[in-house]
């Protein structure tokens, strides 16, 4: 009997661990284009941001790709809080945006995390031709 009890206890523990499991990152994305900028641009540029957010650690990670800009990328940012069609200040800079793809990460504050999860962040890429932003996309789940 003791061996059976030990086996049952081990089985129960393994099921508990499997069900609890690690926290999974929230998958998000942004599709960037000129018509989404405020005001819109005539850029034929396109881009995408693949974004992961781990709520347990508040770590935001991203991979931003783009092409067809009117010139070299001079800056890139996550902006917020702002809904689609509204502008906001820089929340998180994308420091290595000069080449595509640009990858990075940042740890968010509680307020930043709340805005991100509420859909109030957007990504944009700036060029000399469009210093206010050439392409933009709202972050969505």
C-alpha positions as CSV (number, residue, x, y, z in Angstrom):
1,X,0.0,0.0,0.0
2,X,2.7,2.6,0.8
3,X,4.1,2.3,-2.7
4,X,0.7,2.9,-4.2
5,X,0.2,6.0,-2.1
6,X,3.6,7.3,-3.0
7,X,2.8,6.8,-6.7
8,X,-0.6,8.5,-6.4
9,X,1.0,11.4,-4.6
10,X,3.6,11.8,-7.3
11,X,1.0,11.6,-10.0
12,X,-1.2,14.2,-8.3
13,X,1.8,16.5,-7.9
14,X,2.8,16.2,-11.5
15,X,-0.8,17.0,-12.6
16,X,-0.8,20.0,-10.4
17,X,2.5,21.3,-11.8
18,X,1.4,20.6,-15.3
19,X,-1.9,22.5,-14.9
20,X,-0.3,25.4,-13.1
21,X,2.5,25.6,-15.7
22,X,4.5,28.7,-16.5
23,X,2.8,32.0,-17.4
24,X,2.6,32.5,-21.1
25,X,3.4,35.8,-22.8
26,X,0.5,37.7,-24.3
27,X,1.0,37.8,-28.1
28,X,0.3,41.1,-29.8
29,X,0.9,42.7,-33.2
30,X,0.8,46.0,-35.1
31,X,0.5,46.4,-38.8
32,X,2.3,49.7,-39.8
33,X,1.4,51.9,-42.8
34,X,1.3,55.5,-43.8
35,X,-2.5,55.9,-43.8
36,X,-2.5,55.0,-40.0
37,X,-0.3,58.0,-39.1
38,X,-2.0,61.1,-37.7
39,X,-2.0,63.0,-40.0
40,X,-1.7,60.3,-42.7
41,X,1.4,60.2,-45.0
42,X,1.6,59.2,-48.6
43,X,4.4,56.6,-47.8
44,X,4.2,53.3,-49.6
45,X,6.2,51.9,-46.6
46,X,4.9,48.9,-44.8
47,X,5.8,47.3,-41.5
48,X,4.9,44.8,-38.8
49,X,5.6,44.5,-35.1
50,X,5.4,41.1,-33.5
51,X,5.1,41.7,-29.7
52,X,5.1,39.6,-26.6
53,X,4.2,40.8,-23.2
54,X,4.8,38.8,-20.0
55,X,2.5,40.2,-17.3
56,X,4.3,38.4,-14.5
57,X,7.6,40.2,-15.2
58,X,6.1,43.2,-17.1
59,X,8.6,42.5,-19.9
60,X,7.7,43.7,-23.3
61,X,9.7,42.2,-26.2
62,X,9.4,43.0,-29.9
63,X,10.5,42.4,-33.4
64,X,9.8,45.2,-35.9
65,X,10.2,44.8,-39.6
66,X,9.7,47.4,-42.3
67,X,10.4,48.2,-46.0
68,X,9.7,50.8,-48.6
69,X,10.2,53.9,-46.4
70,X,10.9,57.3,-48.1
71,X,14.4,57.2,-46.5
72,X,16.3,55.6,-43.7
73,X,14.5,55.1,-40.4
74,X,15.7,57.8,-37.9
75,X,13.6,56.8,-34.9
76,X,11.0,54.3,-33.8
77,X,8.8,54.2,-30.7
78,X,5.9,52.7,-28.8
79,X,3.6,55.6,-28.1
80,X,0.8,55.8,-25.6
81,X,-1.7,56.1,-24.2
82,X,-3.7,56.8,-27.4
83,X,-6.6,55.2,-29.2
84,X,-6.5,54.7,-33.0
85,X,-6.5,58.1,-34.7
86,X,-5.0,59.9,-31.7
87,X,-1.4,60.9,-31.0
88,X,0.5,60.4,-27.7
89,X,4.0,60.8,-26.4
90,X,6.8,58.3,-26.5
91,X,6.4,55.5,-24.0
92,X,9.1,53.1,-25.0
93,X,11.9,53.9,-27.5
94,X,13.0,51.3,-30.1
95,X,16.7,52.1,-30.1
96,X,18.0,50.0,-33.0
97,X,15.3,50.9,-35.6
98,X,17.9,52.0,-38.2
99,X,17.9,48.5,-39.7
100,X,15.1,46.0,-40.2
101,X,14.4,43.8,-38.3
102,X,14.8,45.7,-35.0
103,X,14.5,43.6,-31.9
104,X,14.4,44.6,-28.3
105,X,12.8,44.6,-24.9
106,X,11.8,46.8,-22.0
107,X,10.3,46.4,-18.6
108,X,7.0,48.4,-18.3
109,X,5.7,50.3,-15.3
110,X,2.3,49.4,-14.0
111,X,0.7,52.3,-15.8
112,X,2.4,51.4,-19.1
113,X,1.3,47.8,-18.7
114,X,-2.3,48.8,-18.2
115,X,-2.3,51.1,-21.2
116,X,-0.7,48.3,-23.4
117,X,-3.3,45.8,-22.3
118,X,-6.1,48.3,-22.9
119,X,-5.0,48.7,-26.6
120,X,-3.7,52.2,-26.1
121,X,-0.2,51.8,-27.6
122,X,0.9,52.2,-31.1
123,X,4.2,51.7,-32.9
124,X,5.6,54.2,-35.4
125,X,8.7,54.7,-37.4
126,X,10.1,58.1,-38.3
127,X,12.2,59.3,-41.3
128,X,13.8,62.6,-42.3
129,X,11.0,63.0,-44.9
130,X,8.4,62.3,-42.2
131,X,9.8,63.4,-38.9
132,X,6.5,63.1,-37.1
133,X,6.2,59.5,-38.2
134,X,6.1,57.8,-41.6
135,X,4.3,54.5,-40.8
136,X,2.3,53.6,-37.8
137,X,0.2,50.7,-36.4
138,X,-2.0,50.2,-33.3
139,X,-0.9,47.4,-31.0
140,X,-3.6,44.7,-30.9
141,X,-4.0,41.3,-29.2
